[in-house]
Amino acid sequence: MNILMIGCGKMGGAMLRRWCDASNHSFTVIDPAKPDLPQKVRVEADLSELGGEIFDMIIVAIKPQMIEAVLPDYKNSLKNGGVVVSIAAGFALRNFSKILGDVPLVRVMPNLPALIGLGATGLYANTLCSSGQKKTVEDLMEAVGRAFWVSSEDELDKVTAISGSGPGYVFQIIESYIAAAEKLGFKPDEARALVLQTILGATEMANRSDEAISALRESVTSKNGTTEAGLNALNANGALDTLMRETTDAAYKRAIELQ
Ligand SMILES: NC(=O)c1ccc[n+]([C@@H]2O[C@H](COP(=O)([O-])OP(=O)(O)OC[C@H]3O[C@@H](n4cnc5c(N)ncnc54)[C@H](OP(=O)(O)O)[C@@H]3O)[C@@H](O)[C@H]2O)c1
Protein backbone atom coordinates (compact mmCIF):
# COMPACT_ATOMS: atom_id res chain seq x y z
CA MET A 1 0.00 0.00 0.00
CA ASN A 2 0.98 3.57 -0.62
CA ILE A 3 0.59 5.20 2.83
CA LEU A 4 0.74 8.88 3.82
CA MET A 5 1.28 9.89 7.45
CA ILE A 6 0.32 13.43 8.46
CA GLY A 7 2.48 14.42 11.46
CA CYS A 8 5.21 12.12 12.67
CA GLY A 9 6.13 12.97 16.26
CA LYS A 10 6.55 10.70 19.27
CA MET A 11 3.75 8.23 18.60
CA GLY A 12 3.61 8.36 14.78
CA GLY A 13 7.41 8.15 14.55
CA ALA A 14 7.67 5.20 16.95
CA MET A 15 5.07 3.23 15.00
CA LEU A 16 6.48 4.13 11.58
CA ARG A 17 10.00 2.99 12.50
CA ARG A 18 8.63 -0.45 13.40
CA TRP A 19 6.43 -0.59 10.29
CA CYS A 20 9.47 0.06 8.09
CA ASP A 21 11.01 -3.16 9.46
CA ALA A 22 7.81 -5.21 9.58
CA SER A 23 5.98 -4.37 6.34
CA ASN A 24 6.43 -3.81 2.61
CA HIS A 25 4.23 -0.73 2.42
CA SER A 26 5.56 2.44 0.90
CA PHE A 27 5.52 5.39 3.34
CA THR A 28 5.42 9.16 2.86
CA VAL A 29 5.44 11.59 5.79
CA ILE A 30 4.38 15.23 5.92
CA ASP A 31 5.78 16.96 9.00
CA PRO A 32 7.25 20.47 9.20
CA ALA A 33 9.73 19.16 11.80
CA LYS A 34 11.18 16.87 9.05
CA PRO A 35 11.89 13.99 11.50
CA ASP A 36 14.83 11.69 10.98
CA LEU A 37 13.31 8.45 9.62
CA PRO A 38 14.57 5.31 7.84
CA GLN A 39 15.72 5.97 4.26
CA LYS A 40 12.81 4.18 2.64
CA VAL A 41 10.41 6.83 4.03
CA ARG A 42 9.84 9.91 1.90
CA VAL A 43 9.72 12.91 4.25
CA GLU A 44 8.35 16.30 3.21
CA ALA A 45 7.70 19.44 5.25
CA ASP A 46 4.57 20.43 3.38
CA LEU A 47 1.73 18.92 1.36
CA SER A 48 2.59 21.10 -1.64
CA GLU A 49 5.75 18.95 -2.17
CA LEU A 50 3.61 15.93 -3.11
CA GLY A 51 2.48 17.33 -6.45
CA GLY A 52 -1.07 15.95 -6.18
CA GLU A 53 -0.03 12.35 -5.42
CA ILE A 54 -2.85 10.20 -4.01
CA PHE A 55 -2.65 7.43 -1.37
CA ASP A 56 -4.36 4.15 -0.43
CA MET A 57 -4.20 5.08 3.24
CA ILE A 58 -3.79 8.35 5.16
CA ILE A 59 -2.72 8.12 8.79
CA VAL A 60 -3.60 11.16 10.92
CA ALA A 61 -0.93 11.47 13.63
CA ILE A 62 -1.05 15.19 14.46
CA LYS A 63 -2.43 16.59 17.73
CA PRO A 64 -6.27 16.39 17.85
CA GLN A 65 -6.64 20.17 18.19
CA MET A 66 -4.85 20.67 14.83
CA ILE A 67 -7.00 18.31 12.78
CA GLU A 68 -9.75 20.76 11.83
CA ALA A 69 -7.20 23.22 10.48
CA VAL A 70 -4.87 20.75 8.73
CA LEU A 71 -6.94 17.83 7.41
CA PRO A 72 -9.20 19.66 4.89
CA ASP A 73 -6.13 20.27 2.69
CA TYR A 74 -5.68 16.48 2.37
CA LYS A 75 -9.18 15.77 1.06
CA ASN A 76 -7.88 15.14 -2.45
CA SER A 77 -4.86 13.09 -1.32
CA LEU A 78 -6.95 9.97 -0.61
CA LYS A 79 -7.55 7.51 -3.45
CA ASN A 80 -11.19 6.80 -4.24
CA GLY A 81 -12.13 4.08 -1.72
CA GLY A 82 -8.93 4.63 0.28
CA VAL A 83 -8.94 4.45 4.08
CA VAL A 84 -8.17 7.08 6.73
CA VAL A 85 -6.64 5.91 10.01
CA SER A 86 -6.56 8.23 13.01
CA ILE A 87 -4.44 7.82 16.12
CA ALA A 88 -5.70 11.14 17.54
CA ALA A 89 -7.21 10.76 21.00
CA GLY A 90 -10.81 11.91 21.36
CA PHE A 91 -11.43 13.12 17.78
CA ALA A 92 -14.71 11.40 16.89
CA LEU A 93 -15.63 9.78 13.57
CA ARG A 94 -18.49 12.25 13.06
CA ASN A 95 -15.94 15.09 13.15
CA PHE A 96 -13.81 13.33 10.52
CA SER A 97 -16.91 12.87 8.36
CA LYS A 98 -17.62 16.62 8.55
CA ILE A 99 -14.17 17.26 7.05
CA LEU A 100 -13.75 14.33 4.65
CA GLY A 101 -17.30 13.20 3.87
CA ASP A 102 -18.14 9.51 3.93
CA VAL A 103 -14.85 7.63 3.65
CA PRO A 104 -13.63 4.35 5.17
CA LEU A 105 -12.18 5.29 8.55
CA VAL A 106 -10.47 3.48 11.42
CA ARG A 107 -9.82 5.11 14.79
CA VAL A 108 -7.02 3.49 16.74
CA MET A 109 -6.03 4.15 20.34
CA PRO A 110 -2.45 3.02 20.94
CA ASN A 111 -0.60 3.40 24.21
CA LEU A 112 2.95 4.44 25.04
CA PRO A 113 4.59 0.96 25.19
CA ALA A 114 4.02 0.84 21.40
CA LEU A 115 7.39 2.65 21.48
CA ILE A 116 9.01 -0.68 22.38
CA GLY A 117 6.64 -2.97 20.48
CA LEU A 118 4.53 -3.78 23.56
CA GLY A 119 1.57 -1.52 22.96
CA ALA A 120 -2.09 -2.34 23.61
CA THR A 121 -4.20 -0.76 20.86
CA GLY A 122 -7.97 -0.50 20.55
CA LEU A 123 -9.40 -0.27 17.00
CA TYR A 124 -12.80 0.83 15.75
CA ALA A 125 -13.80 0.96 12.08
CA ASN A 126 -16.79 2.62 10.45
CA THR A 127 -19.08 0.54 8.24
CA LEU A 128 -17.43 1.76 5.01
CA CYS A 129 -14.19 -0.12 5.76
CA SER A 130 -13.61 -3.30 3.81
CA SER A 131 -12.39 -6.41 5.62
CA GLY A 132 -9.12 -6.08 3.67
CA GLN A 133 -8.60 -2.52 4.94
CA LYS A 134 -9.39 -3.61 8.51
CA LYS A 135 -6.90 -6.46 8.23
CA THR A 136 -4.18 -4.10 6.93
CA VAL A 137 -4.70 -1.70 9.86
CA GLU A 138 -4.81 -4.60 12.32
CA ASP A 139 -1.51 -5.95 10.95
CA LEU A 140 0.10 -2.51 11.34
CA MET A 141 -1.02 -2.28 14.97
CA GLU A 142 0.01 -5.87 15.71
CA ALA A 143 3.51 -4.82 14.60
CA VAL A 144 3.67 -2.46 17.62
CA GLY A 145 2.05 -4.76 20.18
CA ARG A 146 -1.42 -6.29 20.45
CA ALA A 147 -4.54 -5.03 18.70
CA PHE A 148 -8.12 -5.32 20.02
CA TRP A 149 -11.18 -4.51 17.90
CA VAL A 150 -14.09 -2.83 19.68
CA SER A 151 -17.65 -2.51 18.43
CA SER A 152 -18.40 1.16 19.18
CA GLU A 153 -16.65 4.50 19.66
CA ASP A 154 -17.90 4.46 23.24
CA GLU A 155 -15.89 1.28 23.75
CA LEU A 156 -12.87 3.08 22.33
CA ASP A 157 -13.29 5.69 25.10
CA LYS A 158 -13.32 2.78 27.54
CA VAL A 159 -10.12 1.41 25.97
CA THR A 160 -8.64 4.90 26.48
CA ALA A 161 -9.55 4.69 30.18
CA ILE A 162 -8.00 1.22 30.55
CA SER A 163 -4.97 0.87 28.28
CA GLY A 164 -4.53 4.35 26.76
CA SER A 165 -4.07 5.99 30.17
CA GLY A 166 -3.01 2.70 31.77
CA PRO A 167 0.77 3.17 31.56
CA GLY A 168 0.29 6.30 33.69
CA TYR A 169 -1.53 4.30 36.40
CA VAL A 170 1.16 1.62 36.34
CA PHE A 171 3.97 4.20 36.61
CA GLN A 172 2.14 5.75 39.60
CA ILE A 173 1.81 2.34 41.28
CA ILE A 174 5.50 1.62 40.63
CA GLU A 175 6.44 5.00 42.16
CA SER A 176 4.43 4.31 45.32
CA TYR A 177 5.82 0.75 45.55
CA ILE A 178 9.41 2.03 45.21
CA ALA A 179 8.80 4.74 47.81
CA ALA A 180 7.55 2.04 50.21
CA ALA A 181 10.67 -0.07 49.55
CA GLU A 182 12.87 2.95 50.28
CA LYS A 183 10.95 3.54 53.52
CA LEU A 184 11.91 -0.01 54.53
CA GLY A 185 15.57 1.00 54.08
CA PHE A 186 16.54 0.04 50.52
CA LYS A 187 18.68 2.46 48.51
CA PRO A 188 16.75 4.08 45.57
CA ASP A 189 18.50 1.97 42.89
CA GLU A 190 17.95 -1.24 44.87
CA ALA A 191 14.29 -0.37 45.50
CA ARG A 192 13.74 0.41 41.80
CA ALA A 193 15.40 -2.83 40.63
CA LEU A 194 13.53 -5.02 43.15
CA VAL A 195 10.15 -3.49 42.36
CA LEU A 196 10.55 -3.48 38.56
CA GLN A 197 11.81 -7.08 38.47
CA THR A 198 8.90 -8.16 40.71
CA ILE A 199 6.31 -6.50 38.46
CA LEU A 200 7.99 -7.83 35.31
CA GLY A 201 8.18 -11.38 36.73
CA ALA A 202 4.60 -11.42 38.02
CA THR A 203 3.25 -9.96 34.75
CA GLU A 204 5.17 -12.45 32.63
CA MET A 205 3.99 -15.34 34.83
CA ALA A 206 0.39 -14.21 34.36
CA ASN A 207 0.95 -13.83 30.60
CA ARG A 208 2.29 -17.38 30.28
CA SER A 209 -0.44 -18.93 32.47
CA ASP A 210 -4.00 -19.96 31.67
CA GLU A 211 -4.95 -19.76 35.35
CA ALA A 212 -7.20 -17.05 36.76
CA ILE A 213 -5.19 -14.14 38.21
CA SER A 214 -6.87 -14.81 41.58
CA ALA A 215 -5.53 -18.40 41.46
CA LEU A 216 -2.02 -17.08 40.83
CA ARG A 217 -2.41 -14.69 43.77
CA GLU A 218 -3.63 -17.52 45.99
CA SER A 219 -0.69 -19.69 44.88
CA VAL A 220 1.77 -17.20 46.42
CA THR A 221 -0.31 -16.53 49.56
CA SER A 222 0.11 -18.99 52.41
CA LYS A 223 -2.15 -18.91 55.46
CA ASN A 224 -0.90 -16.41 58.05
CA GLY A 225 2.18 -15.72 55.91
CA THR A 226 3.82 -12.45 54.88
CA THR A 227 1.95 -12.09 51.56
CA GLU A 228 -1.39 -12.54 53.28
CA ALA A 229 -0.45 -9.87 55.83
CA GLY A 230 0.52 -7.48 53.02
CA LEU A 231 -2.59 -8.21 50.95
CA ASN A 232 -4.86 -7.68 53.95
CA ALA A 233 -3.47 -4.16 54.16
CA LEU A 234 -3.43 -3.56 50.37
CA ASN A 235 -7.06 -4.42 49.69
CA ALA A 236 -8.67 -4.05 53.13
CA ASN A 237 -12.46 -4.08 52.65
CA GLY A 238 -11.93 -3.91 48.87
CA ALA A 239 -10.24 -0.48 49.11
CA LEU A 240 -7.96 -1.19 46.14
CA ASP A 241 -10.87 -2.54 44.05
CA THR A 242 -12.76 0.69 44.74
CA LEU A 243 -9.73 2.84 43.93
CA MET A 244 -9.13 1.11 40.58
CA ARG A 245 -12.81 1.47 39.68
CA GLU A 246 -12.74 5.17 40.57
CA THR A 247 -9.53 5.60 38.55
CA THR A 248 -10.88 4.09 35.33
CA ASP A 249 -14.33 5.73 35.79
CA ALA A 250 -12.67 9.16 36.09
CA ALA A 251 -10.59 8.60 32.94
CA TYR A 252 -13.63 7.35 30.98
CA LYS A 253 -15.67 10.39 32.07
CA ARG A 254 -12.85 12.69 30.94
CA ALA A 255 -12.55 10.88 27.57
CA ILE A 256 -16.25 11.60 26.97
CA GLU A 257 -15.87 15.26 28.03
CA LEU A 258 -13.01 15.69 25.54
CA GLN A 259 -15.08 14.56 22.50
N1 LIG B 1 1.93 10.11 22.77
C1 LIG B 1 1.06 9.19 23.18
O1 LIG B 1 1.24 8.46 24.16
C2 LIG B 1 -0.22 8.99 22.39
C3 LIG B 1 -1.06 7.90 22.72
C4 LIG B 1 -2.23 7.71 21.98
C5 LIG B 1 -2.56 8.60 20.96
N2 LIG B 1 -1.73 9.65 20.69
C6 LIG B 1 -2.15 10.58 19.63
O2 LIG B 1 -1.12 10.67 18.66
C7 LIG B 1 -1.17 11.94 18.05
C8 LIG B 1 0.24 12.51 18.01
O3 LIG B 1 0.72 12.61 19.35
P1 LIG B 1 2.29 12.72 19.63
O4 LIG B 1 2.45 12.52 21.08
O5 LIG B 1 3.04 11.87 18.66
O6 LIG B 1 2.48 14.29 19.28
P2 LIG B 1 3.77 15.02 18.68
O7 LIG B 1 5.01 14.35 19.16
O8 LIG B 1 3.58 16.48 18.96
O9 LIG B 1 3.64 14.75 17.11
C9 LIG B 1 2.89 15.56 16.23
C10 LIG B 1 3.77 15.90 15.04
O10 LIG B 1 2.97 16.61 14.07
C11 LIG B 1 3.76 17.66 13.56
N3 LIG B 1 2.94 18.70 12.95
C12 LIG B 1 2.57 19.90 13.45
N4 LIG B 1 1.85 20.59 12.53
C13 LIG B 1 1.76 19.80 11.44
C14 LIG B 1 1.15 19.96 10.16
N5 LIG B 1 0.46 21.05 9.82
N6 LIG B 1 1.27 18.95 9.26
C15 LIG B 1 1.93 17.83 9.56
N7 LIG B 1 2.55 17.64 10.76
C16 LIG B 1 2.46 18.60 11.69
C17 LIG B 1 4.50 18.14 14.77
O11 LIG B 1 5.60 18.95 14.39
P3 LIG B 1 6.09 20.12 15.44
O12 LIG B 1 6.64 19.40 16.63
O13 LIG B 1 7.10 20.87 14.66
O14 LIG B 1 4.85 20.91 15.78
C18 LIG B 1 4.93 16.81 15.41
O15 LIG B 1 6.13 16.33 14.82
C19 LIG B 1 -2.12 12.81 18.86
O16 LIG B 1 -3.31 13.01 18.14
C20 LIG B 1 -2.38 12.01 20.11
O17 LIG B 1 -3.70 12.17 20.58
C21 LIG B 1 -0.58 9.86 21.36
The ligand as a Tripos MOL2 file, in Angstrom:
@<TRIPOS>MOLECULE
LIG
   48    52     1     0     0
SMALL
NO_CHARGES

@<TRIPOS>ATOM
      1 N1          1.9330   10.1110   22.7700 N.am      1 LIG1
      2 C1          1.0600    9.1880   23.1760 C.2       1 LIG1
      3 O1          1.2390    8.4640   24.1590 O.2       1 LIG1
      4 C2         -0.2210    8.9910   22.3900 C.ar      1 LIG1
      5 C3         -1.0600    7.8980   22.7220 C.ar      1 LIG1
      6 C4         -2.2330    7.7110   21.9780 C.ar      1 LIG1
      7 C5         -2.5610    8.5970   20.9620 C.ar      1 LIG1
      8 N2         -1.7320    9.6480   20.6900 N.ar      1 LIG1
      9 C6         -2.1450   10.5800   19.6260 C.3       1 LIG1
     10 O2         -1.1200   10.6650   18.6560 O.3       1 LIG1
     11 C7         -1.1660   11.9420   18.0480 C.3       1 LIG1
     12 C8          0.2430   12.5050   18.0150 C.3       1 LIG1
     13 O3          0.7240   12.6080   19.3510 O.3       1 LIG1
     14 P1          2.2880   12.7210   19.6330 P.3       1 LIG1
     15 O4          2.4530   12.5180   21.0840 O.co2     1 LIG1
     16 O5          3.0400   11.8720   18.6610 O.co2     1 LIG1
     17 O6          2.4790   14.2890   19.2750 O.3       1 LIG1
     18 P2          3.7700   15.0220   18.6810 P.3       1 LIG1
     19 O7          5.0060   14.3480   19.1560 O.co2     1 LIG1
     20 O8          3.5850   16.4840   18.9610 O.co2     1 LIG1
     21 O9          3.6360   14.7540   17.1080 O.3       1 LIG1
     22 C9          2.8850   15.5580   16.2320 C.3       1 LIG1
     23 C10         3.7660   15.8990   15.0350 C.3       1 LIG1
     24 O10         2.9720   16.6080   14.0740 O.3       1 LIG1
     25 C11         3.7580   17.6590   13.5620 C.3       1 LIG1
     26 N3          2.9420   18.6980   12.9520 N.ar      1 LIG1
     27 C12         2.5690   19.9010   13.4450 C.ar      1 LIG1
     28 N4          1.8490   20.5860   12.5280 N.ar      1 LIG1
     29 C13         1.7630   19.8000   11.4400 C.ar      1 LIG1
     30 C14         1.1510   19.9560   10.1570 C.ar      1 LIG1
     31 N5          0.4610   21.0490    9.8250 N.pl3     1 LIG1
     32 N6          1.2750   18.9460    9.2590 N.ar      1 LIG1
     33 C15         1.9340   17.8320    9.5560 C.ar      1 LIG1
     34 N7          2.5480   17.6410   10.7610 N.ar      1 LIG1
     35 C16         2.4560   18.6000   11.6880 C.ar      1 LIG1
     36 C17         4.5040   18.1390   14.7750 C.3       1 LIG1
     37 O11         5.6050   18.9550   14.3910 O.3       1 LIG1
     38 P3          6.0880   20.1160   15.4410 P.3       1 LIG1
     39 O12         6.6390   19.4000   16.6280 O.co2     1 LIG1
     40 O13         7.1000   20.8730   14.6560 O.co2     1 LIG1
     41 O14         4.8490   20.9090   15.7780 O.co2     1 LIG1
     42 C18         4.9340   16.8140   15.4120 C.3       1 LIG1
     43 O15         6.1310   16.3290   14.8230 O.3       1 LIG1
     44 C19        -2.1160   12.8080   18.8630 C.3       1 LIG1
     45 O16        -3.3060   13.0140   18.1410 O.3       1 LIG1
     46 C20        -2.3750   12.0070   20.1120 C.3       1 LIG1
     47 O17        -3.7020   12.1710   20.5820 O.3       1 LIG1
     48 C21        -0.5800    9.8630   21.3610 C.ar      1 LIG1
@<TRIPOS>BOND
     1     1     2 1
     2     2     3 2
     3     2     4 1
     4     4     5 ar
     5     4    48 ar
     6     5     6 ar
     7     6     7 ar
     8     7     8 ar
     9     8     9 1
    10     8    48 ar
    11     9    10 1
    12     9    46 1
    13    10    11 1
    14    11    12 1
    15    11    44 1
    16    12    13 1
    17    13    14 1
    18    14    15 2
    19    14    16 1
    20    14    17 1
    21    17    18 1
    22    18    19 2
    23    18    20 1
    24    18    21 1
    25    21    22 1
    26    22    23 1
    27    23    24 1
    28    23    42 1
    29    24    25 1
    30    25    26 1
    31    25    36 1
    32    26    27 ar
    33    26    35 ar
    34    27    28 ar
    35    28    29 ar
    36    29    30 ar
    37    29    35 ar
    38    30    31 1
    39    30    32 ar
    40    32    33 ar
    41    33    34 ar
    42    34    35 ar
    43    36    37 1
    44    36    42 1
    45    37    38 1
    46    38    39 2
    47    38    40 1
    48    38    41 1
    49    42    43 1
    50    44    45 1
    51    44    46 1
    52    46    47 1
@<TRIPOS>SUBSTRUCTURE
     1 LIG1         1 GROUP 0 **** ****
